[in-house]
Amino acid sequence: MFAVLLVCAAPIIASYVTYHFIKPEGRTNYGDLLDPRQHPIPAMASTTLDGQPQKLEDFKGKWIMVKVGGSACAQDCQDMLFKMRQLRTMQGKEADRIERVWLITDNEPLETFMLRVNDGTRFLRAPAEAVGKWLPLAPGGRVEEHIYLIDPLGNLMMRFPKDADPSKVKKDMYKLLKASAIG
């Protein structure tokens, strides 16, 4: 009788031990998850390229991929903008739920070539000091080296590493879009 009781209680005891003492160490996300409470979107005097006021909050309801940098876009900057365009396209029917935003941190003119190549990207001019204080950096990194992700509620929630692997970023975004009923 004691053996029957032990067999019945074993799953309960095993689940208790597993829940309280064995913590999972692996993670399934590629990008770094950020605590949105520590990084709320600041009130920035951001504008479109033609000087009209526009804020990141205007894109609320969509997932926003953000890239930051000056208007002088070298090859690594162009590669990152290309990756963002491809990542959005790779989401297939879910692509309409994603916006791409380039926060330009200076007032220099943007090359016409960049406008044509990055059609569909939202260009916003934002003060460099406000953006620098808002976006968290990886140790030893710069804000220009990362792609950031903002959820449809307007929370900064993920930072992808420098020279991110597009297939891994795609998997993260796929999981987020699948799990999210909003945006």
PATILO-905810 format. One record per residue (C-alpha): residue number from 1; x, y, z; residue in one letter; chain. Coordinates in steps of 0.001 Angstrom, whole numbers, plus 500000, padded with zeros to 6 digits. Layout:
residues N
+-----+--------+--------+--------+------+-------+
|  nr |     c1 |     c2 |     c3 | rest | kette |
+-----+--------+--------+--------+------+-------+
| NUM |      X |      Y |      Z |    A |     A |
...
+-----+--------+--------+--------+------+-------+
This chain:
residues 183
+-----+--------+--------+--------+------+-------+
|  nr |     c1 |     c2 |     c3 | rest | kette |
+-----+--------+--------+--------+------+-------+
|   1 | 500000 | 500000 | 500000 |    M |     A |
|   2 | 502909 | 502290 | 500749 |    F |     A |
|   3 | 504338 | 501600 | 497256 |    A |     A |
|   4 | 501028 | 502609 | 495594 |    V |     A |
|   5 | 500967 | 505849 | 497603 |    L |     A |
|   6 | 504584 | 506554 | 496638 |    L |     A |
|   7 | 503859 | 505941 | 492935 |    V |     A |
|   8 | 500899 | 508350 | 493066 |    C |     A |
|   9 | 502825 | 511037 | 494965 |    A |     A |
|  10 | 506029 | 510794 | 492881 |    A |     A |
|  11 | 504851 | 513107 | 490036 |    P |     A |
|  12 | 503740 | 515757 | 492519 |    I |     A |
|  13 | 507019 | 515603 | 494429 |    I |     A |
|  14 | 509035 | 515650 | 491189 |    A |     A |
|  15 | 507163 | 518686 | 489889 |    S |     A |
|  16 | 507668 | 520524 | 493178 |    Y |     A |
|  17 | 511414 | 519825 | 493169 |    V |     A |
|  18 | 511722 | 520782 | 489512 |    T |     A |
|  19 | 509779 | 524023 | 489918 |    Y |     A |
|  20 | 511574 | 525258 | 493018 |    H |     A |
|  21 | 515116 | 523926 | 492709 |    F |     A |
|  22 | 515979 | 523306 | 489048 |    I |     A |
|  23 | 516081 | 526594 | 487150 |    K |     A |
|  24 | 516309 | 526531 | 483347 |    P |     A |
|  25 | 519517 | 528090 | 482047 |    E |     A |
|  26 | 518903 | 528160 | 478323 |    G |     A |
|  27 | 517109 | 530896 | 476472 |    R |     A |
|  28 | 515397 | 530852 | 473147 |    T |     A |
|  29 | 515741 | 534484 | 472119 |    N |     A |
|  30 | 518706 | 535795 | 470139 |    Y |     A |
|  31 | 518303 | 539487 | 470906 |    G |     A |
|  32 | 518737 | 540985 | 474351 |    D |     A |
|  33 | 515446 | 541514 | 476148 |    L |     A |
|  34 | 515174 | 544978 | 477684 |    L |     A |
|  35 | 513080 | 546116 | 480621 |    D |     A |
|  36 | 510718 | 548727 | 479130 |    P |     A |
|  37 | 510269 | 550375 | 482526 |    R |     A |
|  38 | 513920 | 551384 | 482477 |    Q |     A |
|  39 | 513810 | 552752 | 478918 |    H |     A |
|  40 | 510525 | 554579 | 478224 |    P |     A |
|  41 | 510428 | 556480 | 474944 |    I |     A |
|  42 | 511462 | 560052 | 475841 |    P |     A |
|  43 | 509794 | 563185 | 474573 |    A |     A |
|  44 | 512054 | 563936 | 471610 |    M |     A |
|  45 | 511595 | 566805 | 469212 |    A |     A |
|  46 | 511792 | 564451 | 466244 |    S |     A |
|  47 | 510802 | 565553 | 462763 |    T |     A |
|  48 | 510503 | 564128 | 459283 |    T |     A |
|  49 | 513132 | 565072 | 456695 |    L |     A |
|  50 | 510992 | 567989 | 455544 |    D |     A |
|  51 | 510734 | 569378 | 459081 |    G |     A |
|  52 | 507228 | 568193 | 460006 |    Q |     A |
|  53 | 506949 | 567016 | 463635 |    P |     A |
|  54 | 506577 | 563262 | 463968 |    Q |     A |
|  55 | 507173 | 561023 | 466978 |    K |     A |
|  56 | 507814 | 557334 | 467408 |    L |     A |
|  57 | 504498 | 557204 | 469272 |    E |     A |
|  58 | 502789 | 557948 | 465937 |    D |     A |
|  59 | 503621 | 554378 | 464888 |    F |     A |
|  60 | 501980 | 552876 | 467965 |    K |     A |
|  61 | 500107 | 549716 | 467075 |    G |     A |
|  62 | 502945 | 548347 | 464935 |    K |     A |
|  63 | 506239 | 546661 | 465711 |    W |     A |
|  64 | 509034 | 549152 | 465060 |    I |     A |
|  65 | 512577 | 548266 | 464058 |    M |     A |
|  66 | 514815 | 551221 | 464903 |    V |     A |
|  67 | 518261 | 552025 | 463556 |    K |     A |
|  68 | 520173 | 555086 | 464779 |    V |     A |
|  69 | 522948 | 557058 | 463114 |    G |     A |
|  70 | 524049 | 560156 | 461298 |    G |     A |
|  71 | 523043 | 561007 | 457748 |    S |     A |
|  72 | 526508 | 560087 | 456424 |    A |     A |
|  73 | 525702 | 556416 | 455948 |    C |     A |
|  74 | 528819 | 554303 | 455344 |    A |     A |
|  75 | 528725 | 550715 | 454101 |    Q |     A |
|  76 | 527977 | 549172 | 457524 |    D |     A |
|  77 | 525032 | 551564 | 457932 |    C |     A |
|  78 | 523725 | 550682 | 454474 |    Q |     A |
|  79 | 524086 | 546985 | 455263 |    D |     A |
|  80 | 522045 | 547409 | 458439 |    M |     A |
|  81 | 519272 | 549251 | 456564 |    L |     A |
|  82 | 519294 | 546460 | 453966 |    F |     A |
|  83 | 519015 | 543835 | 456736 |    K |     A |
|  84 | 516056 | 545682 | 458231 |    M |     A |
|  85 | 514299 | 545738 | 454855 |    R |     A |
|  86 | 514994 | 542030 | 454309 |    Q |     A |
|  87 | 513895 | 541106 | 457843 |    L |     A |
|  88 | 510581 | 542835 | 457274 |    R |     A |
|  89 | 510135 | 541120 | 453907 |    T |     A |
|  90 | 511001 | 537690 | 455386 |    M |     A |
|  91 | 507987 | 537926 | 457700 |    Q |     A |
|  92 | 505708 | 537306 | 454719 |    G |     A |
|  93 | 502066 | 538154 | 455373 |    K |     A |
|  94 | 503042 | 539595 | 458770 |    E |     A |
|  95 | 505320 | 542226 | 457172 |    A |     A |
|  96 | 502587 | 544869 | 457306 |    D |     A |
|  97 | 502744 | 544733 | 461099 |    R |     A |
|  98 | 506332 | 546059 | 461072 |    I |     A |
|  99 | 507637 | 549590 | 460511 |    E |     A |
| 100 | 511273 | 550461 | 459856 |    R |     A |
| 101 | 512549 | 553725 | 461344 |    V |     A |
| 102 | 515935 | 555361 | 460917 |    W |     A |
| 103 | 516565 | 557937 | 463638 |    L |     A |
| 104 | 518975 | 560402 | 462045 |    I |     A |
| 105 | 520939 | 562190 | 464739 |    T |     A |
| 106 | 522263 | 565180 | 462777 |    D |     A |
| 107 | 520930 | 567881 | 460469 |    N |     A |
| 108 | 523086 | 567098 | 457443 |    E |     A |
| 109 | 521276 | 566441 | 454156 |    P |     A |
| 110 | 520570 | 562843 | 453235 |    L |     A |
| 111 | 521692 | 561536 | 449859 |    E |     A |
| 112 | 518889 | 561018 | 447341 |    T |     A |
| 113 | 520311 | 557568 | 446680 |    F |     A |
| 114 | 519616 | 556592 | 450308 |    M |     A |
| 115 | 516002 | 557730 | 450016 |    L |     A |
| 116 | 515405 | 555674 | 446888 |    R |     A |
| 117 | 517174 | 552520 | 448084 |    V |     A |
| 118 | 515376 | 552565 | 451443 |    N |     A |
| 119 | 511878 | 553225 | 450180 |    D |     A |
| 120 | 509398 | 552382 | 452926 |    G |     A |
| 121 | 511786 | 553260 | 455741 |    T |     A |
| 122 | 510598 | 556125 | 457939 |    R |     A |
| 123 | 513286 | 558790 | 458309 |    F |     A |
| 124 | 513107 | 560828 | 461502 |    L |     A |
| 125 | 515573 | 563433 | 462685 |    R |     A |
| 126 | 516047 | 563213 | 466449 |    A |     A |
| 127 | 518441 | 564938 | 468867 |    P |     A |
| 128 | 521530 | 562786 | 469372 |    A |     A |
| 129 | 521711 | 563457 | 473121 |    E |     A |
| 130 | 518091 | 562364 | 473705 |    A |     A |
| 131 | 518567 | 559192 | 471662 |    V |     A |
| 132 | 521890 | 558429 | 473381 |    G |     A |
| 133 | 520345 | 558716 | 476845 |    K |     A |
| 134 | 517335 | 556580 | 475885 |    W |     A |
| 135 | 518781 | 553556 | 474078 |    L |     A |
| 136 | 520815 | 551070 | 476156 |    P |     A |
| 137 | 524173 | 549955 | 474853 |    L |     A |
| 138 | 525892 | 546609 | 474923 |    A |     A |
| 139 | 529126 | 546698 | 476935 |    P |     A |
| 140 | 531728 | 548483 | 474821 |    G |     A |
| 141 | 529222 | 549123 | 472038 |    G |     A |
| 142 | 527756 | 552125 | 470266 |    R |     A |
| 143 | 524110 | 552887 | 469610 |    V |     A |
| 144 | 524714 | 552861 | 465833 |    E |     A |
| 145 | 525721 | 549188 | 465920 |    E |     A |
| 146 | 522363 | 547772 | 466966 |    H |     A |
| 147 | 518836 | 547304 | 465704 |    I |     A |
| 148 | 516260 | 547978 | 468413 |    Y |     A |
| 149 | 512703 | 546674 | 468529 |    L |     A |
| 150 | 509702 | 548527 | 469951 |    I |     A |
| 151 | 506469 | 546624 | 470574 |    D |     A |
| 152 | 503001 | 547815 | 469424 |    P |     A |
| 153 | 502321 | 549324 | 472856 |    L |     A |
| 154 | 505318 | 551634 | 472483 |    G |     A |
| 155 | 507747 | 549776 | 474750 |    N |     A |
| 156 | 511403 | 549395 | 473861 |    L |     A |
| 157 | 511787 | 545671 | 474381 |    M |     A |
| 158 | 514713 | 544193 | 472459 |    M |     A |
| 159 | 518212 | 545005 | 471203 |    R |     A |
| 160 | 519885 | 542855 | 468581 |    F |     A |
| 161 | 523687 | 542437 | 468716 |    P |     A |
| 162 | 526234 | 544098 | 466482 |    K |     A |
| 163 | 526444 | 542338 | 463107 |    D |     A |
| 164 | 523326 | 540336 | 463958 |    A |     A |
| 165 | 522660 | 537073 | 462155 |    D |     A |
| 166 | 519529 | 537788 | 460051 |    P |     A |
| 167 | 518208 | 534216 | 460324 |    S |     A |
| 168 | 518287 | 534377 | 464129 |    K |     A |
| 169 | 516696 | 537840 | 464176 |    V |     A |
| 170 | 514004 | 536524 | 461831 |    K |     A |
| 171 | 513230 | 533692 | 464270 |    K |     A |
| 172 | 512907 | 536145 | 467171 |    D |     A |
| 173 | 510582 | 538374 | 465190 |    M |     A |
| 174 | 508552 | 535411 | 463959 |    Y |     A |
| 175 | 508014 | 534243 | 467545 |    K |     A |
| 176 | 507019 | 537724 | 468682 |    L |     A |
| 177 | 504589 | 538269 | 465817 |    L |     A |
| 178 | 503061 | 534819 | 466313 |    K |     A |
| 179 | 502595 | 535305 | 470053 |    A |     A |
| 180 | 501306 | 538872 | 469782 |    S |     A |
| 181 | 497649 | 539502 | 469035 |    A |     A |
| 182 | 498247 | 543242 | 468736 |    I |     A |
| 183 | 500163 | 545194 | 466125 |    G |     A |
+-----+--------+--------+--------+------+-------+
